[in-house]
Amino acid sequence: MIKQLENQLKSVRDATKREQPLIHCITNPISIHGCANMILAVGARPMMAEHPMEVEGITKTAGALMLNLGNITDVRIESMKCSARTAAKEGIPVLLDLVGVSCSKIRMELAMELIEKGKIQILKGNISELLAIAGQPFHGTGIDAGAEDAMTGDNEEERKEIFRRVSKKTGSVLLATGAKDLLVDQNRCLILENGVPELSGITGSGCMVGALSAAFLAQRDPFVAALLGTSVMGIAGEIAAKRSTGPGSFQMELLDAVAGLTQEELEARIRIREIGI
């Protein structure tokens, strides 16, 4: 399976650079700049439109749609619902980033409505946010995952089964980010182990993983898109950490590392582990 995935990763990366798909992002202003730059760095084209009167037309032209619940507003709620309806009608793949659903009733209600009425290909969040969506106990505070929820060798099997049930119910691929990332659909489960602590020391790194995954989602393979977006960010973080001297230079080096990452580097550095279903 791992070798087959490497071939798929190359195919999706190459197609993204060749086709330059438009990625419509309705996201928060805290990370909007970083998300747009990450999409550009892998060869796609970002459009960060959120006015309710224009999002339907823009979503129709997009290769993929990213919805991010961070820093939510009434306008963004209206626009997300409209874009999600349009994407479902037009067959455009959607990534929903569940920022803050573990601490905000309004975000949780919006997320559940989007999941129930839309066709969400990738559900992304930290481990506490995804446990909350699954109706399980969680310990997140603010937009951060609770330490008690972290992935360990002891809880991998349990989490796999929880999220596999959610995937079966929703038809979505689930991506739980953290020190170890968990990627689950109805038939597959991977643990992704690239990354560095410095990624959690800058604003919006999780949102950028969503943006990268959305860029690759335009190729219509949500499992590979989520794997690729997460791994590219994790490996680029490892490279940037060695070149930088602090959070400022780390952000600059991170963008350069994403843009400059070769397929050979990706295949040599990627660390993924399969858990049987």
BARO-798821 format. One record per residue (C-alpha): y, x, z; residue number from 1; residue in one letter; chain. Coordinates in Angstrom, 2 decimals. Layout:
<nodes>
{node {Y; X; Z}; NUM; "A"; "A"}
...
</nodes>
This chain:
<nodes>
{node {0.00; 0.00; 0.00}; 1; "M"; "A"}
{node {2.46; 2.77; 0.90}; 2; "I"; "A"}
{node {2.14; 4.53; -2.47}; 3; "K"; "A"}
{node {2.54; 1.26; -4.31}; 4; "Q"; "A"}
{node {5.70; 0.56; -2.31}; 5; "L"; "A"}
{node {7.16; 3.95; -3.28}; 6; "E"; "A"}
{node {6.82; 3.01; -6.95}; 7; "N"; "A"}
{node {8.50; -0.32; -6.27}; 8; "Q"; "A"}
{node {11.34; 1.36; -4.38}; 9; "L"; "A"}
{node {12.08; 3.57; -7.39}; 10; "K"; "A"}
{node {11.97; 0.63; -9.77}; 11; "S"; "A"}
{node {14.41; -1.41; -7.68}; 12; "V"; "A"}
{node {16.81; 1.51; -7.17}; 13; "R"; "A"}
{node {16.82; 2.31; -10.88}; 14; "D"; "A"}
{node {17.36; -1.31; -11.90}; 15; "A"; "A"}
{node {20.23; -1.71; -9.42}; 16; "T"; "A"}
{node {22.05; 1.29; -10.87}; 17; "K"; "A"}
{node {21.35; 0.20; -14.43}; 18; "R"; "A"}
{node {22.25; -3.49; -14.09}; 19; "E"; "A"}
{node {25.10; -3.18; -11.53}; 20; "Q"; "A"}
{node {24.60; -6.71; -10.13}; 21; "P"; "A"}
{node {27.46; -8.59; -8.50}; 22; "L"; "A"}
{node {26.79; -9.09; -4.78}; 23; "I"; "A"}
{node {28.77; -11.93; -3.22}; 24; "H"; "A"}
{node {29.37; -11.21; 0.47}; 25; "C"; "A"}
{node {30.81; -13.63; 3.00}; 26; "I"; "A"}
{node {31.09; -11.34; 5.96}; 27; "T"; "A"}
{node {33.30; -10.40; 8.87}; 28; "N"; "A"}
{node {36.52; -8.38; 8.55}; 29; "P"; "A"}
{node {35.24; -5.83; 11.08}; 30; "I"; "A"}
{node {32.68; -4.42; 8.65}; 31; "S"; "A"}
{node {33.86; -5.69; 5.27}; 32; "I"; "A"}
{node {35.17; -2.31; 4.08}; 33; "H"; "A"}
{node {31.98; -0.47; 4.98}; 34; "G"; "A"}
{node {29.77; -3.15; 3.44}; 35; "C"; "A"}
{node {31.67; -3.07; 0.15}; 36; "A"; "A"}
{node {31.47; 0.72; -0.03}; 37; "N"; "A"}
{node {27.73; 0.74; 0.68}; 38; "M"; "A"}
{node {27.11; -1.73; -2.15}; 39; "I"; "A"}
{node {29.13; 0.45; -4.50}; 40; "L"; "A"}
{node {27.27; 3.56; -3.33}; 41; "A"; "A"}
{node {23.93; 2.24; -4.64}; 42; "V"; "A"}
{node {25.33; 1.08; -7.97}; 43; "G"; "A"}
{node {25.97; -2.62; -7.39}; 44; "A"; "A"}
{node {29.34; -4.43; -7.37}; 45; "R"; "A"}
{node {30.67; -6.18; -4.25}; 46; "P"; "A"}
{node {32.86; -9.28; -4.16}; 47; "M"; "A"}
{node {34.00; -10.30; -0.71}; 48; "M"; "A"}
{node {35.36; -13.79; -1.47}; 49; "A"; "A"}
{node {35.42; -16.40; 1.27}; 50; "E"; "A"}
{node {37.90; -19.15; 0.32}; 51; "H"; "A"}
{node {36.06; -22.50; 0.30}; 52; "P"; "A"}
{node {37.68; -23.51; -3.01}; 53; "M"; "A"}
{node {36.32; -20.53; -4.93}; 54; "E"; "A"}
{node {32.99; -19.53; -3.40}; 55; "V"; "A"}
{node {30.86; -21.99; -5.38}; 56; "E"; "A"}
{node {31.97; -20.55; -8.72}; 57; "G"; "A"}
{node {31.66; -16.96; -7.53}; 58; "I"; "A"}
{node {28.21; -17.47; -6.03}; 59; "T"; "A"}
{node {27.01; -18.88; -9.37}; 60; "K"; "A"}
{node {27.82; -15.56; -11.05}; 61; "T"; "A"}
{node {26.21; -13.34; -8.38}; 62; "A"; "A"}
{node {22.93; -11.48; -8.42}; 63; "G"; "A"}
{node {22.54; -12.04; -4.68}; 64; "A"; "A"}
{node {24.42; -13.58; -1.76}; 65; "L"; "A"}
{node {24.92; -12.02; 1.68}; 66; "M"; "A"}
{node {25.99; -14.24; 4.58}; 67; "L"; "A"}
{node {27.00; -12.50; 7.81}; 68; "N"; "A"}
{node {27.72; -14.53; 10.96}; 69; "L"; "A"}
{node {29.89; -11.92; 12.67}; 70; "G"; "A"}
{node {33.40; -12.91; 13.85}; 71; "N"; "A"}
{node {32.84; -16.46; 12.58}; 72; "I"; "A"}
{node {35.72; -18.81; 11.64}; 73; "T"; "A"}
{node {35.97; -22.44; 10.50}; 74; "D"; "A"}
{node {36.81; -21.30; 6.98}; 75; "V"; "A"}
{node {33.85; -18.95; 6.80}; 76; "R"; "A"}
{node {31.50; -21.64; 8.13}; 77; "I"; "A"}
{node {32.58; -24.01; 5.36}; 78; "E"; "A"}
{node {32.30; -21.29; 2.73}; 79; "S"; "A"}
{node {28.85; -20.16; 3.88}; 80; "M"; "A"}
{node {27.48; -23.68; 3.71}; 81; "K"; "A"}
{node {28.90; -24.16; 0.22}; 82; "C"; "A"}
{node {27.61; -20.81; -1.06}; 83; "S"; "A"}
{node {24.17; -21.35; 0.48}; 84; "A"; "A"}
{node {23.88; -24.75; -1.25}; 85; "R"; "A"}
{node {24.96; -23.21; -4.54}; 86; "T"; "A"}
{node {22.56; -20.31; -4.23}; 87; "A"; "A"}
{node {19.65; -22.65; -3.49}; 88; "A"; "A"}
{node {20.52; -24.81; -6.49}; 89; "K"; "A"}
{node {20.96; -21.86; -8.86}; 90; "E"; "A"}
{node {17.99; -19.81; -7.62}; 91; "G"; "A"}
{node {20.15; -16.95; -6.33}; 92; "I"; "A"}
{node {18.51; -14.93; -3.51}; 93; "P"; "A"}
{node {20.20; -14.96; -0.10}; 94; "V"; "A"}
{node {20.27; -12.61; 2.88}; 95; "L"; "A"}
{node {21.41; -14.11; 6.18}; 96; "L"; "A"}
{node {22.52; -11.64; 8.86}; 97; "D"; "A"}
{node {22.15; -13.36; 12.24}; 98; "L"; "A"}
{node {24.94; -11.48; 14.04}; 99; "V"; "A"}
{node {25.54; -12.92; 17.50}; 100; "G"; "A"}
{node {23.15; -15.90; 17.41}; 101; "V"; "A"}
{node {21.71; -14.77; 20.73}; 102; "S"; "A"}
{node {25.06; -15.24; 22.48}; 103; "C"; "A"}
{node {26.89; -17.96; 20.52}; 104; "S"; "A"}
{node {25.89; -21.62; 20.27}; 105; "K"; "A"}
{node {28.04; -22.20; 17.18}; 106; "I"; "A"}
{node {26.43; -19.27; 15.35}; 107; "R"; "A"}
{node {22.94; -20.39; 16.32}; 108; "M"; "A"}
{node {23.62; -23.92; 15.08}; 109; "E"; "A"}
{node {25.04; -22.60; 11.81}; 110; "L"; "A"}
{node {22.11; -20.24; 11.33}; 111; "A"; "A"}
{node {19.57; -23.02; 11.87}; 112; "M"; "A"}
{node {21.40; -25.28; 9.41}; 113; "E"; "A"}
{node {21.51; -22.56; 6.76}; 114; "L"; "A"}
{node {17.82; -21.79; 7.28}; 115; "I"; "A"}
{node {16.80; -25.45; 7.14}; 116; "E"; "A"}
{node {18.92; -26.44; 4.12}; 117; "K"; "A"}
{node {19.05; -23.20; 2.17}; 118; "G"; "A"}
{node {16.43; -20.94; 0.68}; 119; "K"; "A"}
{node {16.90; -17.70; 2.65}; 120; "I"; "A"}
{node {14.94; -14.75; 1.26}; 121; "Q"; "A"}
{node {15.80; -12.28; 4.05}; 122; "I"; "A"}
{node {16.55; -13.13; 7.69}; 123; "L"; "A"}
{node {18.05; -10.03; 9.31}; 124; "K"; "A"}
{node {19.13; -9.36; 12.86}; 125; "G"; "A"}
{node {18.50; -7.18; 15.85}; 126; "N"; "A"}
{node {15.31; -7.85; 17.77}; 127; "I"; "A"}
{node {17.02; -10.15; 20.32}; 128; "S"; "A"}
{node {18.66; -12.22; 17.58}; 129; "E"; "A"}
{node {15.36; -12.74; 15.77}; 130; "L"; "A"}
{node {13.57; -13.61; 19.00}; 131; "L"; "A"}
{node {16.28; -16.21; 19.61}; 132; "A"; "A"}
{node {15.79; -17.69; 16.14}; 133; "I"; "A"}
{node {12.04; -17.80; 16.79}; 134; "A"; "A"}
{node {12.63; -19.78; 19.99}; 135; "G"; "A"}
{node {11.31; -16.95; 22.18}; 136; "Q"; "A"}
{node {12.78; -15.46; 25.39}; 137; "P"; "A"}
{node {15.38; -12.77; 24.66}; 138; "F"; "A"}
{node {17.78; -10.51; 26.55}; 139; "H"; "A"}
{node {20.59; -9.78; 24.09}; 140; "G"; "A"}
{node {24.19; -9.43; 25.30}; 141; "T"; "A"}
{node {27.04; -9.97; 22.87}; 142; "G"; "A"}
{node {25.94; -8.65; 19.50}; 143; "I"; "A"}
{node {23.66; -6.03; 21.09}; 144; "D"; "A"}
{node {19.92; -6.30; 21.58}; 145; "A"; "A"}
{node {18.62; -6.25; 25.14}; 146; "G"; "A"}
{node {16.75; -3.12; 26.19}; 147; "A"; "A"}
{node {13.93; -5.37; 27.43}; 148; "E"; "A"}
{node {13.42; -6.64; 23.87}; 149; "D"; "A"}
{node {13.01; -3.23; 22.24}; 150; "A"; "A"}
{node {9.98; -2.57; 20.06}; 151; "M"; "A"}
{node {7.21; -0.62; 21.78}; 152; "T"; "A"}
{node {3.61; 0.18; 21.02}; 153; "G"; "A"}
{node {2.61; -2.46; 23.55}; 154; "D"; "A"}
{node {4.49; -5.38; 21.95}; 155; "N"; "A"}
{node {4.14; -4.63; 18.22}; 156; "E"; "A"}
{node {1.20; -6.98; 17.70}; 157; "E"; "A"}
{node {2.85; -9.80; 19.64}; 158; "E"; "A"}
{node {6.12; -9.49; 17.72}; 159; "R"; "A"}
{node {4.26; -9.30; 14.43}; 160; "K"; "A"}
{node {2.58; -12.63; 15.11}; 161; "E"; "A"}
{node {5.80; -14.30; 16.32}; 162; "I"; "A"}
{node {7.74; -13.29; 13.22}; 163; "F"; "A"}
{node {4.85; -13.94; 10.85}; 164; "R"; "A"}
{node {4.88; -17.56; 12.03}; 165; "R"; "A"}
{node {8.62; -17.77; 11.38}; 166; "V"; "A"}
{node {8.10; -16.26; 7.92}; 167; "S"; "A"}
{node {5.39; -18.80; 7.18}; 168; "K"; "A"}
{node {7.64; -21.66; 8.29}; 169; "K"; "A"}
{node {10.80; -20.53; 6.48}; 170; "T"; "A"}
{node {9.44; -18.56; 3.51}; 171; "G"; "A"}
{node {11.74; -15.71; 4.52}; 172; "S"; "A"}
{node {11.15; -12.00; 5.02}; 173; "V"; "A"}
{node {12.20; -11.04; 8.56}; 174; "L"; "A"}
{node {13.94; -7.74; 9.25}; 175; "L"; "A"}
{node {14.45; -6.83; 12.91}; 176; "A"; "A"}
{node {16.61; -3.71; 13.27}; 177; "T"; "A"}
{node {16.65; -1.25; 16.16}; 178; "G"; "A"}
{node {15.48; 2.22; 17.07}; 179; "A"; "A"}
{node {12.31; 1.07; 15.31}; 180; "K"; "A"}
{node {12.75; -1.55; 12.61}; 181; "D"; "A"}
{node {10.19; -4.29; 12.07}; 182; "L"; "A"}
{node {9.69; -5.83; 8.61}; 183; "L"; "A"}
{node {7.45; -8.88; 8.34}; 184; "V"; "A"}
{node {6.45; -11.49; 5.80}; 185; "D"; "A"}
{node {3.44; -13.81; 5.75}; 186; "Q"; "A"}
{node {1.07; -11.10; 4.51}; 187; "N"; "A"}
{node {2.57; -7.71; 5.46}; 188; "R"; "A"}
{node {4.07; -5.93; 8.44}; 189; "C"; "A"}
{node {5.73; -2.51; 8.52}; 190; "L"; "A"}
{node {7.34; -0.43; 11.24}; 191; "I"; "A"}
{node {10.26; 1.61; 9.85}; 192; "L"; "A"}
{node {11.14; 4.70; 11.85}; 193; "E"; "A"}
{node {14.07; 6.40; 10.12}; 194; "N"; "A"}
{node {17.50; 6.60; 11.73}; 195; "G"; "A"}
{node {19.55; 8.37; 14.40}; 196; "V"; "A"}
{node {21.49; 7.25; 17.52}; 197; "P"; "A"}
{node {24.77; 8.07; 15.76}; 198; "E"; "A"}
{node {24.35; 4.94; 13.62}; 199; "L"; "A"}
{node {24.88; 2.75; 16.69}; 200; "S"; "A"}
{node {28.04; 4.69; 17.51}; 201; "G"; "A"}
{node {30.05; 3.38; 14.55}; 202; "I"; "A"}
{node {31.19; -0.17; 13.87}; 203; "T"; "A"}
{node {29.25; -2.23; 11.38}; 204; "G"; "A"}
{node {26.23; -0.04; 10.67}; 205; "S"; "A"}
{node {23.92; -3.04; 11.06}; 206; "G"; "A"}
{node {26.07; -5.09; 8.70}; 207; "C"; "A"}
{node {25.89; -2.24; 6.19}; 208; "M"; "A"}
{node {22.08; -2.38; 6.30}; 209; "V"; "A"}
{node {22.43; -6.03; 5.35}; 210; "G"; "A"}
{node {24.79; -5.17; 2.51}; 211; "A"; "A"}
{node {22.44; -2.52; 1.14}; 212; "L"; "A"}
{node {19.49; -4.89; 1.35}; 213; "S"; "A"}
{node {21.53; -7.59; -0.43}; 214; "A"; "A"}
{node {22.39; -5.14; -3.21}; 215; "A"; "A"}
{node {18.71; -4.50; -3.81}; 216; "F"; "A"}
{node {17.83; -8.18; -3.35}; 217; "L"; "A"}
{node {19.31; -8.92; -6.78}; 218; "A"; "A"}
{node {16.01; -7.55; -8.16}; 219; "Q"; "A"}
{node {14.21; -10.53; -6.57}; 220; "R"; "A"}
{node {11.75; -8.74; -4.28}; 221; "D"; "A"}
{node {12.99; -9.46; -0.73}; 222; "P"; "A"}
{node {10.35; -7.37; 1.06}; 223; "F"; "A"}
{node {11.13; -4.27; -1.01}; 224; "V"; "A"}
{node {14.89; -4.95; -0.81}; 225; "A"; "A"}
{node {14.81; -5.06; 3.00}; 226; "A"; "A"}
{node {12.60; -1.97; 3.18}; 227; "L"; "A"}
{node {14.84; -0.08; 0.82}; 228; "L"; "A"}
{node {18.15; -1.09; 2.42}; 229; "G"; "A"}
{node {16.91; -0.16; 5.90}; 230; "T"; "A"}
{node {15.30; 3.12; 4.86}; 231; "S"; "A"}
{node {18.25; 4.30; 2.76}; 232; "V"; "A"}
{node {20.58; 3.74; 5.71}; 233; "M"; "A"}
{node {18.23; 5.40; 8.19}; 234; "G"; "A"}
{node {17.64; 8.48; 6.03}; 235; "I"; "A"}
{node {21.33; 8.76; 5.14}; 236; "A"; "A"}
{node {22.10; 8.60; 8.87}; 237; "G"; "A"}
{node {19.74; 11.50; 9.51}; 238; "E"; "A"}
{node {21.44; 13.56; 6.79}; 239; "I"; "A"}
{node {24.95; 12.61; 7.96}; 240; "A"; "A"}
{node {24.18; 13.49; 11.59}; 241; "A"; "A"}
{node {23.39; 17.07; 10.61}; 242; "K"; "A"}
{node {26.58; 17.45; 8.57}; 243; "R"; "A"}
{node {29.08; 15.74; 10.87}; 244; "S"; "A"}
{node {30.88; 16.74; 14.06}; 245; "T"; "A"}
{node {31.75; 13.31; 15.45}; 246; "G"; "A"}
{node {31.93; 9.59; 14.61}; 247; "P"; "A"}
{node {34.80; 10.02; 12.15}; 248; "G"; "A"}
{node {33.13; 12.63; 10.00}; 249; "S"; "A"}
{node {29.79; 10.85; 10.47}; 250; "F"; "A"}
{node {31.12; 7.75; 8.69}; 251; "Q"; "A"}
{node {32.35; 9.85; 5.78}; 252; "M"; "A"}
{node {29.11; 11.82; 5.54}; 253; "E"; "A"}
{node {27.07; 8.62; 5.80}; 254; "L"; "A"}
{node {28.65; 7.11; 2.70}; 255; "L"; "A"}
{node {28.21; 10.37; 0.79}; 256; "D"; "A"}
{node {24.57; 10.58; 1.87}; 257; "A"; "A"}
{node {23.82; 7.04; 0.68}; 258; "V"; "A"}
{node {25.48; 7.69; -2.67}; 259; "A"; "A"}
{node {23.77; 11.05; -3.13}; 260; "G"; "A"}
{node {20.28; 10.22; -1.90}; 261; "L"; "A"}
{node {17.72; 11.17; -4.54}; 262; "T"; "A"}
{node {14.40; 9.47; -5.07}; 263; "Q"; "A"}
{node {12.64; 12.70; -4.13}; 264; "E"; "A"}
{node {14.52; 12.84; -0.81}; 265; "E"; "A"}
{node {13.76; 9.18; -0.14}; 266; "L"; "A"}
{node {10.03; 9.60; -0.71}; 267; "E"; "A"}
{node {9.87; 12.86; 1.28}; 268; "A"; "A"}
{node {11.76; 11.53; 4.31}; 269; "R"; "A"}
{node {10.79; 7.86; 4.54}; 270; "I"; "A"}
{node {8.75; 7.04; 7.63}; 271; "R"; "A"}
{node {6.90; 3.74; 7.46}; 272; "I"; "A"}
{node {3.78; 2.57; 9.23}; 273; "R"; "A"}
{node {1.70; -0.44; 8.31}; 274; "E"; "A"}
{node {0.35; -2.89; 10.87}; 275; "I"; "A"}
{node {-2.51; -5.02; 9.65}; 276; "G"; "A"}
{node {-2.06; -8.77; 9.40}; 277; "I"; "A"}
</nodes>
